[in-house]
Amino acid sequence: MELIKKDVDSNKVRESQDGLVFLKEGQPSSSSRNILGISPLKKTFEGKDALSYANILRSRNKFVDAFAVYESMLEKDGGNVEALIGKGICLQMQNLGRLAYESFAEAVRLEPQNARALTHSGILYKDEGRLVDAAEMYQKAIKADPSYKPAAECLAVVLTDLGTGLKLAGNTHEGLQKYYEAIKIDSHYAPAYYNLGVVYSEMMQYDTALSCYEKAAIERPMYAEAYCNMGVIYKNRGELESAIACYERCLAVSPNFEIAKNNMAIALTDLGTKVKLEGDINQGVAYYKKALYYNWHYADAMYNLGVAYGEMLKFDMAIVFYELAFHFNPHCAEACNNLGVIYKDRDNLDKAVECYQGKMDAAASMIEKAIVANPTYAEAYNNLGVLYRDAGSISLAVEAYEQCLKIDPDSRNAGQNRLLAMNYINDGTDDKLYEAHRDWGRRFMRLFLQYTSWDNIKDPKRPILIGYVSPDFFTHSVSYFIEAPLIHHDYANYKVVVYSAVVKGDAKTNRFRDRVLKHGGKWRDIYGVDEKKVASMVREDKIDILVELTGHTANNKLGMMACRPAPVQVTWIGYPNTTGLPTIDYRITDALADPLDTKQKHVEELVRLPDSFLCYTPSAEAGPVSPAPALSNGFVTFGSFNNLAKITPKVLQVWARILCAVPNSRLIVKCKPFCCDSVRLQFLSTLEKLGLESLRVDLVPLILLNHDHMQAYSLMDISLDTFPYAGTTTTCESLYMGVPCVTMGGLVHAHNVGVSLLKTVGLSSLVASNEDEYVELTVQLASDINALSNLRMRLRNIMLKSPLCHGSKFTRGLESSYRSMWQRYCKGDVPSLMRMAQLQPQDQLDSQQVLPEEATEPTKENVSRLGPIKANGFKLEQCSSPSITKREENGSPWDQNGNR
């Protein structure tokens, strides 16, 4: 907050016939002449008439003419004190201070108790900066004539200036005393009250400061600086409406007061953010726009308009204001970051990479600007990691996340994105990924206070209240696997409460909500609600078993799970690994994805469902199965619609072997990043190095409509699964559209999801145990086009009759597992409580203090429709706290700037 230097009331004075009057400047009149060349007046006066005439001339600023009259009087009567004083004033007004002082000194010599002469001598001392001497003269004048107000007024000015000098020299207490002395001398002197307000503000005694500013404004109703500083205090207290009222009063008396206009813009911007967070985004936008009326180049208001328009999905407007913010404030790294978010979410990956990556086709990148603007801007590295991940560069993505974590070790987005990315390259030969999850979970848990007791009635046979929490209750991969339980639950014995963190719902969201409410369940929208508040909601609802469906993917509520609001907590569907959180009791899986003899470690206890851990509900928009394209093409087309992060260099090596072994065969790969030229070229270049001509490869970007996406499977004959992170939704879609999928088992859950799906459908013959067998099975399947065609036309029916699509049977098995979990809880068998008890001795050794997490703004993140995994991050930054600067000066108002 900036203190404005302003000289207060140190003006020169003139004297009328009735006393002293303050002048801003004493200017000689147009008839002024050189003092040494005075012409005789045409008209002469004698005695009192001459003195009156001279005083009249002086009051009209005709100092030379008045001087001549005084001189003529003194020639006749050298002891005329009034003439000496008048002469001194004329000399003073012509900047002849030494001569003026001699005249006043002579008057004092002749009449030592003359208050006027003493006062004018003090004024000369003050003009020379001799404040102590000036004060002494004023005090003598007051002693000589206590009723002489000009002396008191001048003394108040000098005491105030002395106080400011002492304060600037570091003697604040003595400075305060001088201000109070000034008020004691002249209780109506507004600048003394004002300067007291400045000092008390600096001492953070804001109530006292406000009182002083208010008194200053009472004594001087046009005191703009006092109103401005009152506004600053109210603003810093968060009383934005009061601050704005003060700035309005300030600008009413001083419309061009730039500091007040800037402060008004800041307060309006803060108020806009406040009302926006309270739910009135339109009013927030109105306040941001009003802020620009007061300061048209205020970058923070532009930035916050960009945030608001982004939240309103008006991305064109958001882009305009982000670019304006960055133009007017090149240090606004957040604006650069959020531009990249929008470009990415709008499928403009080339532009997004230009925003984050540093260089794209030799162009300077926005991320470089962001980091130059703010070298500690950790979130930019997180966003860069997400882009690397989307482009399939997992190692670079992990490096970017780790760079973010070096700058901000507590970055939740980067920490979780790092864990997510490591799944793409983890083959399970060591425990590094488990240890990374475990360590993250222990650290993260310490940010929250855990509940350790619940009021839920421990009756093992009573109806159980199940809570499902997810941001993915819309047309998203997870939705195809949660639909069956929502439809087929026995709502009489397994009541359902859905906690939906969906950013933007769709027809599927509405269908889910209607289904749950129709069966007597509850639906709670929690998007944007702080996780600790969601935890309180869960406790108030008395949820028995809380099931989170997201893991470390976008918009997760693991913070809520860390609070442990429910007696039994479960993770399922959305993430292919342990969450690492000690507060989660169970992880739902099956004996195929996680065999009984698995070496993979989990923090949670594994609960295996009877068949697959998944139940797939096909899209009603899928359309019919198309004939095998090989029948008309005369060659086999292999394909994959998995996200690019899963298609590792090792996967491409194996795929290249297959295509080289099947003459004339082709490969089609569809994923979102292929809208970017550089990504396509890099992908084709990699395959060419492996011996596969680029002419045999078709790369297809994102297809927006779900029906068109499903019908794109008509372009391939055989689907190729990825490893060590297998497909899930893509595998189910492929089978439903009649396209057989070849997969390969491994040592970890992520590797074995395809094994679970295919064996549950009855296609064990398409499950390989190693790379050579994977190639052999695929080549063999491609060798008989007629058999391939026959399987294609039967595969949908086979799938629908399998346990993978048997919703009611699956849900009974799921409910049975829930019942077992609940019975264990009723017996006092709670895995998470035992786990947390084991951790307590270690926690006592740690020096870290357990604190509740601060409420944060929700992150705005990329959502991928094709795979169950999406990245955390792409955070749209909200406004930050204002930065405050000050500069010292007498009578100086505060300024504040910076709200982003």
N, C-alpha and C positions, 0 to 999 in steps of 0.2 A: 504494500500500500504506500503510495507516494505522498510525502509531505511537500506541499507547495510553499516556496519561500515568498513571503510578501511583507513588505515594510508596512507597519501599521501606525497611522496617526503621527508620524514624525514630520508633519507638515510645517511650513513656515507660517508665521502669523502676521497679521496686520492689525492695526488698532483703529477703531472708529472713534468717534467722539464719545461713545458710550463705553468703550472698553476694547478688549482684544477679540479679533475674529480670525479663524484659521483660514489660510490660503493654500491652495495646492502649489501655486507658483506666484511669486511676486514679479510682475513684469512692468517695466517702465512704460509710460504712455507714449503715444506717438509724438508728443511734444517734448519728450525728455531731451535734455542737452547735457553736454559734458560739464561735470561739476566745477571744473576750473574756469569755465567760460560762461558764467551765468549772466544773462542779460537782465537789466533792471526791469521790474514789473511796471507795466503802464499805469496800474492803479495801486495806490498805497493805502494801507490801513494802519491804524494805531491801536495799541493796547489789546484789549480783549477781542476787538473786531479783527485784528491781524491774526491772532491765534486761531479764532474760529475759521477765518478764511483759509489759513494754512492747513488746518485739519480737514476742511472740506476738499481741498486739492489732493491731499494725501489719500483720503478715502476713495478718490476717483483715480488712484494710481498715477497721479501727476506729481511724481516724487521730486523732480527737478524744480518745478515751480514752487512746490510746497517748501522744499529746502531753502530756496531763495528768501521766502517770507520769514522762515525760522531764523535764518542768518541775519536778516535785517533787524529782527526783534532782539537777537542776542547782542548785536552791535550796540544797541541802546541799553540793554539790560542783561549783562552776562550771567546773572544769577537766576534767570527765568527757567525754572526746572521743567515746566511744561514744554517750553520751546526746545530745551536740550533733549527731552525725550522724543519730541516730534522729529527733530533733526536726526537723531540716532536711528529712528525707524526708517527715514528716507534713505540714509546711507546704507542701512541693512538691506533694504529692498533693491539697492543697486550693487549688492555684493561687495560693499566696502566695509567689511566686518571690523577691521582694526579701528577705523575712524568712528564707526558706529559705537564700538565699545567705549572709546574715549568719551563720547558724548554721554552715554548712559552712566559711565563711572563718575563723570562730573556731576550729573544729576544726583547720584547716590551720595557723593561727597557733600553736596549742598543739603540733601534731604535724605539721611540714612534710612528712614522708615518709609520711603516711597515704594509702595508695592509694585507699581507699574515699572519703574526703572529697574528694580531688582528682577522682575519677571523677564523683561527684555534682555537683560544681561544674561540670564539663564538660557534664553533662547539662542543667543549667540554661542554660548558654550556648547549647547546641544548640537548646533550646526557644525561645530568643529569636532564633534565626537567626544567632548569632555563631559560625559554624562554625570559623573560624580559632582563636578563643579556646578553643572546646571542644576542638579537636584538641590545643592546647598543654597543656590540663589533663590530657587522656588520656595524652599522652606523658610528662608528669611522673609520673603514676600508675604507668605501666609502668616508668619509670626507678626509681621508688621500690620497686616490687615486680614484677619481670618475670613472676612466676608468677600474677599477679592477672588471670585471663582476662576478667572483665567489662570491664576497661579496654581490652583489646585488641579485644574485640567492639565496644565503643562507638566506638573510634577507626576501625575498619574502616567502620562506618556513616557517620561524618562524612567520611572521606576519599572514600567513594563519592559522597556528596552534593556535596562540593566538586568532584569530577570532573565530575559532571553539570552543575553550574553553569558550569564552565569551558567545557565542550563547547557548551552553549547560548549562551555568549557568543562562540563562534567559535574558541575556543582548544582545538581537538580534541586536539592532541598533548599539551598539558598535562593535559587531562582524562584521557587514557589513562594518563599517568604516575600520577595519583592513584588510578585503579582498580588499577593494579599495586601501588602502595604499600599499598592496602587488603588485597590478597591476600597481600602479604608479611607484614603484621601478623597477618592471620587467613586462613589458607589454606583454611578451610572456609566462608568467607562467600559464599554463592551469588549474591546480587545483584551483587557486583562482577564475577563472571564473566559474569553476564547482561548487565550494562551494557557490558562489553567486546564482547560479541556484537552488541549494537545498533550500537556505533560501527563495528566491522569490517564489519558488513552495509552501513552507509551508505557505507563506503569501498570497497565491492564486493569485499572480501577474504573471500569466502564460506566458504572452507575453514576459515580461522581463526575466523570467526564461529561456524560449526557446532561447532568444538572447544570454544569458550567456552560455548555454550549447553548442550552435553553435560555439561561439568563442573558447570555450575549445576544441572542436573537430577540429577546424581549426589549433590551436596551437599544438595539439597532435592528429594527424589523427588516431592513434590506440587507442583512448580513449573510450573503450567499454562502461564504465559506463555512459558517457555523452550521447551516442547514446541511451542507455537503458532508461535513464530518459526522453529524448526527446520523446521516444515512449510512455511512461506513460502519459505524458501531452496530446499528440495527442489522445491516447486511451480515456482518461477521457473527452475529448472534443467531442468524437464520430467520430473523423477523423480516422477511423480504417485503411484505406489504408496507410495513412501517418505513423501511429504507426507501422504497419507491416514493412514498408520500413526502419524505424529506427532500429527495432529489427533485420532486416536482415543485416544492416550495422554493428551492434553490434556483431552479431554472426559470421560475416565474419572475424572480427579481433580477436574474442575470441569464438571459436566454442563450448567450454565447459562451457560457462557462464550460469549456471543453472537458475539464476533469469531471465535472458533474455529469455531463452527457455520457462520458465513458463509463462512469460508475453506474449510471442509470441503465446502460446497455448490459453491464455485467449482472446487475440485480434482476433485470427482466429475463436474462438468459437463465439464471439460476431458478427463477420462479417458473419459467417454462419447463425446465427439467423436473422440478418438484411436481407440478400438476400432471406432467406426462407420466411420471412414475406412479402417480395416484390413479391413473387410468384415463385421464382426459387428454389424449394426444393432440386433438385439434386445438384445444386451448393452449397447449404447450407450443404448438407451431405458431399460434397468434402472438404469443409473448416473444418468441424468437424473432419474428418479423418486426415486432415493435422495437426490439433491441436494435435492429439494423436501422431503424428510423433515427435513433439517437447517435449511432456510430455505424455508418454505412460500410466501413471496412473492418468491422469487428469479426475476426476469423472464427472465434469460438461460437458465436451465434450461428454462423454459416455451417460450422461443423455439426452443431447440435441439430440444425435443420436437416442436414444430411442423414444423421442417425434417425431422426423422427420419420423422414420420408422413406428410409430403408425399412423401418418397422411397419410402415403403412403399405409396403410393397410398391411404392411409387419410385422405382429405381432410377428412372431418367432424371427426376428432380433431385434424388439423392446424389447422383453423380455430379450434377451441376454445382450443388452446394459444397460437396467435398473438394471439387476442383477449385472453387472460389476460396475455400478455407486454406488450401495448400498454397494458392497464389498469394494471398495476403499474409500468410504465416508459413514460410518455407520450413519452419521447425515443427510443424504439426504432423508428426510422423503417423499419428492415428488416422488422419484423413487419407494419407497414402495407403495405409493398411486396409482401411475399409473400402476404398476403391477396388482393391484387389479382391476383397470378399465378394463384392457385387459382380465384378467381371467373371469370377469363378462360378458363382451360383447361377449366372446367366449363360453358362456354357461357353464363355469366351476365354478359354484356357490360355490361348496365346497372349491375350491382353493381361490376364491374371499373372502369368509367369513374368511378363514384363514388369508388373507391379511388384513382384516379390523376388524373383530369382536373381536379379542383378544384371543379367545380359540375356537378350534374346535377339538373335540375328544382328549382333554387334550394336544393339541399341542400349542406351543407358537405362537402367531399371529403376522402378519406383522404390524397390526395397533398399537400394543403395542410398537414395535420397532419404528414406526413412531412417536408416541407421546413421547417416551423416547428421541428420537433424537431431537424432537422439541415440547415441551409441549404446545406451543401456535398454533399448526398446526390445525386450525379450520376446514379446508376442509376435513380432515380425518373423523371428526365426521359427517359431511354432508354425506359422502360416506357410512359411517356405517349406517346412517339413511335410505338411499336408499336400502341397503341390508336388513335391518329389514323390511322395507316396502314390498319388494319383497317376503320375507319369511312370510308375513302376520302378523308380530308383529307390529301393528300400534302404540300402546302406546310406545313401545321401540323406534320406529322410531321417534316419536315426541320428546321424551326425548333427542335423539341424535342430532336432529336438534337444539333443544333449547340449548344444550351444545355448539354446534358450535356458536350459536348466542351470548352466554355469552362471548366467546372469541373474536368473530368478529361480533358485532351488525349489521354491514352493509353487511354481507354476503348475496348476492342476492340469491344464490342457496339455502342456508338453509332457508332463509325467505320464499321463494316461495314453497319449498318442504314441509315446515311445514303447510302452508295453504292447499296445495294439500292433504297431509296426513289427515288433520282434517276432510276433506269431507267423509272419509271412516267410521268415527264413529260419525258423526253429525246427530242427528235425528230431529233437528229443534225446540227443545223445549225451546231454549233460543237464544239470539242474539250474543253469544260469537264469533261464526265463522264470522258473518258479521262484527263485531267490529274489529276482527283481520285483515280482508281484508281491511276495511276502513282505519285503522291506518297504515297498510303497504302502501297502495296507497298514502296517504298524505305524508308520509316520502319519499317514492320513487320519487314522483313527484318533490320534492324539489331538486333532483339531476340533473334536466334538466331545461333548459330554454324553455318556451312555446311560440309558435307563437300565436298571438291573432288577426291577420288580414290576409286576403288572397286576391289574385287577381282574383279568380274564378268569372266569370260573373254570377250575380244573376238573372238568367232567369229560372223560375220554369218549363218551358216547353221544354227547350233545351235538347239535349242528355247529359246524365250523365256519367262521367268517374268514374268507380268503380275500386278500388284497392284491391286485395286480397293478404294478406301476411301470409305466413306459412312456417314451415320447413318440412311439411308433404305431399308435392306433390309427393308422391311415394306410393308403396304398404304399406299403413299404414291406420289405422282405419279412420282418417279424410278424406282420399282420397275417400272413398266410398260415402261420403255425399257432397263433393264439386264438384264431377264429373258432376252431373246434371246441376247446374248453368253454369259451364264452357261450357257444350255442348249446352244448350238450351237458353242461354241469347240472347236477341234481340240486337245483336252487333251494329245495326244502332243507337239505342236509349240508349243502356247501354254498352258503350265501356269498355273493360276490360284490366287492367294491372295487371299482376301477379308478385309479389315479392317473389321469391322462395329462401328460406334459406335451401334447401335440402342439407344434408351432402354428400350423395352419391345417385345419381339418378338411376332409373331403367327404364324398358320398359314403365311403367305407367307414369313416369315423361316425357318421350319423347312423349308419346301419348297426354298428357295434353298440352305440349308445342306446338306440331304440331296443335292441335285443336284451341288453342288460336290465334296462328299466322295466321292460315288459315282464320280465321274470322276477321282479321284486328286488333286483340289485340296485346299487347306487353308482353314480358316475360323478366324479369330481374332476374338474379342470384345474390343473395346478401349474400350467405353463407360467413362468415368471415368478412363481411363489418361492420364497426362500426355503431351502431344504429343511432347516430346523422347524419352520412353520408347518411344512408337510409332515414332519415327524410328529408334531403335536396333533395334527389332524388324524393321523393313523391311530394315535393313542386314544383320542376322543371317540373314534369310531370303534374302538376295542377290537381291532383286527387280531385274529389268532395266528394266521400264517401270512406273512408278507412276501410276495414273490416279485423280484425285480427282473426285468426282461432285456436289460441293456448292457450290463457289464461296463467295460471301459470305452464304449462307443459314445456317439454324440448325445448331448443333452441328458446324460445319465443322472441318476439320483443316488449315487453311492454315498454322498454326504448324508442324505436322509437315512440310508441303511447303516451308516456309521453311528448314528444316534441310538440304534437298536430300539425302535419304538414298538416293535411287535415281539411277542414271546418266541415265535419261531420265524426265522428269516431264510429265504431261499433265493438262489440265482438260477436262471434258466433261459434258454433259447438264444439270447442276443450276442453271446460272447463265447469263444471256443476254448476258454481257459479259466483258471481260478481267478477270482477277483482280487485275491490277496487280503481281503478284509476279514479280520478275526471275528467280527460281529455277525457274519453270515454263517448259518448253521450248515446248510446243505446245498449241494449243486446237483441238479437233475441231469441224468445222462442215461446210457444203456450199456449193456454188456458187449456191444459191438464197437461203439465209439470209445469206450473205456473198459477194456477187458478186465476180468477179475485179477489177472496177473500183471496189470499195467505197472510200468515203472514211473510213470508220470506222477508227480506230486501235486497235491491240491491243499489249500488252506481249509476249504470246506470239506465236509464229509460227503462222499458220493452216494447218491440214491439212484439206483438203476431201475428204469421202467421195464415192464415185461417184454415189449418189442422194441421199436425205435423210441428214442427220446423225443421224436418229432412226429406231428401229425399234420399233413399237408391238405389244405383246402384250396383246390384250384380256382383260378380266376374265372368268373362267369364271362369274361370278355375274350377268352382264349381263342374261340373259334374252332373249326374242325381240323382234324389231322390231315395234312397234305401227303400225297404220294412221295415216295423216296425220290429226290431229285436225280439220283444216279440212274434211274430208269430212263429218263429222257436225255440226261447229259452224256451218259456213257462213261462217266468217271465218278469216283467217290469224292465227296466233299466232307472234310473234317471241320469241326468248329468248336468255338468256346465263346460264351457270353459272360465269362467271369470278369471281375474287375482286374485292371492291369497290374495291380500290386501283387496279385496271386500268380501272375505269369512270370515267374522268375527266370533267369538265364538257364538254370538247370531244366526247367520245364520246356523251354524253347529247344534245348538240345535234344530232348527226347522226342518232341513233336517233329523236329526236322528229320530225325531218324525214321519216323513213321512215314512221312510224306516221301522221303527218298526211297523207301521200300515199296511204296504203292505207286506204280507208274501213272502219270497224268492226274494224280489226285490233287485236290486243292484244299486250301485252308481259309476259313472265314472266321475272323475275330471281331467281336463287337463290344466296344466299351466307350464310355464317355470321353476320355482324353483324346480319342482319335479325331476330334474336331480340331485338334492342334496340329499344324503341318509338321512342326519339328518332332513331335512325339511319333507321328506316323513314319517319318523318314528314319528315325532312330530304330524303331521296331523292325522295319523292313531291312535296314542295314545289318542288324543283328542276325536276322534269318539268312541273309545272303552270305554272311561269314560262316554260317553253319552248313552251307551248300544248298540252300533252298532259294530258287529264283523268286524275286519279288513279284513277277508276273503271275505266280501261282497263288498269291495271297490277296485276299480281299479284306480291307479294314473298314469297319462300319462304325460311325459314331452313335451317340445316344439316339434312340427312337422314343419320341415323347409319348405317344399313345400306347396304352398297355396292349390293346388288341393288335396293333401293328408290331409291337415288340414280340408278342407271342407268335405271330404268324411268320416272323423272321426265322424261326426254327425250320421253316419249310425249305430254307436254303442249304441245310446241312443234312448229311446222312448219319454221321456218327459224332457224338459229343465227346470231347476230350476233357477229362477232369484235371484239375491243378493239384500240385503238391509242393511243399508239405502242408499247404492250407487249401483244403478241398472246397469245392463249391457246395452250396446248400440249396438256396432257392433256385439257382440256375440248373442244378441237377434235377430237381423236382419238375421244373418247367420243361426241361428237355424230355424227360420221360413222359410227361403228360401230353406233349406234342408228338409222341411216337418216336423220338430220337433216342436210341440206346446210348448210354454213357459208359465209358471205360474209366475205372478209377483204380487207385492203388492204396493199399493199407500202409500204416506206418506205426511210429512209436507214441504218437500224441493224439489227443482228441481231434484237433483241427485236421490232422491227416486222415482220420478214420471216419469222418462224417459221411463221406461218399460210400464207405463200406457199410455203414449202418443203413443208409437209404437203399442201396442196391440189394443188399441181402434181405431187407424187410420186404421189398417188392418181389423177391424171388429170382434175382439176376446175379446169383453168386458167381456165375461163369464169367462175368465181366469185371470181377475184382482181382486185381493183380497183387502180388506180394513184393515185387521189386521192379526196377526199371525195365529190365530185359523182358520180363513176363508182360509188363504193360505194353511194350512194343509188339510182342508176339500176339497177344490177345486182340489188339486193335487191327493188326494186319490181317489176322485170320478172319475177323468179323467183316472186314472190307472185301475179302476175297469172294464172297458169295452174295451178289447183289440181290438175287431173288429171295434168299433167306432173310436178308436184311430188310427187304421190302415187306415180307410177310410179318416179321417181328414188329415192324413199324405200325402196321395196321392193327395189331393186337395189343400193343403195349399200353395204350391208355386204359383199356378194359382190365388188363392184368393189374395195373397200378391201382385203379379204383377199388378193386376187390381185395387188395392187400391191406394189412394193418396200417400202412402208411397213410391211408385215406379213410380209415374206419373211425370216424370221429367219436361215436358213442362208446365203442369198445376202448379206444385210447383214453377217453376221459374217465371211464370207470377205473382203469389202471392208475391214472394220475390221482384220482380221488383216494384210492386205496393207499397210495404213498403218502398223501396228505394226512390221512387218518393215522397211519403209523407214526408219522412225525409228531402229531398232536398227542397220541397216547404216550410217546416217549417223554414229551414235555410234562404231561400230567404226572408221570412217575418221577419227575425231577431230573430226567436225562436230557440235558441241554448242551449240545456240543460247543456252542459259542461261549457259554458261560465258563465251561471247564477250560476252554482255550484261553480266554481272557484272564482267568485266575492263574494260569501257568505263566502268562506274560507279566503279571504284576511285579514279581521280584526283579525282572529285568528292567521294567519301567522305573522302579525305585532307584536303580543304579544310574539311569539316564538323568541328565541335568535339564532336559527339556521340560518346560512347563506345559501342562495340559490346559488349553484354552479353547473356548467355543469359537467356531469359525465366524468371521464377520460376514454379514449379509452382502452378497455380491450381485451385480447385475447379471441377468441371464446372458449366456454367450449365444451368438448367432452362428450356426454351424452348417456346413455342407451336408446334404442328405443324398445318399446314393440309393437309387431304387433297385438296382440289380443285385446287390449283395447285402447280406445281413450286417456287414461291418461298414461303419462310416467314421470319419475322423472327428475328433474333438477339435475345437478351435475356430478359426476364422471369426475372431471375437470383434464385434462392433463396439469400439470403446465409447463409454459414456463420458459425461463431463467430469473433469477433475477439479480438485480444490483450487481456489484462486491463489495465485502467488502474490505476496505482499512486499512492496518496497517502500522505503521511506527516505525523505531527505529533510534535514532540519532547517528551520527558519522561524523568524519571529512571526507570529500570527499565521502559521502555515497550515492549510487544510490537508486532510489525507486524501489519497487517491488509492484505488484498488484496480488491479488489472489482471486478467488471465482467468478464464473459465472454460475449461475444455473437458 
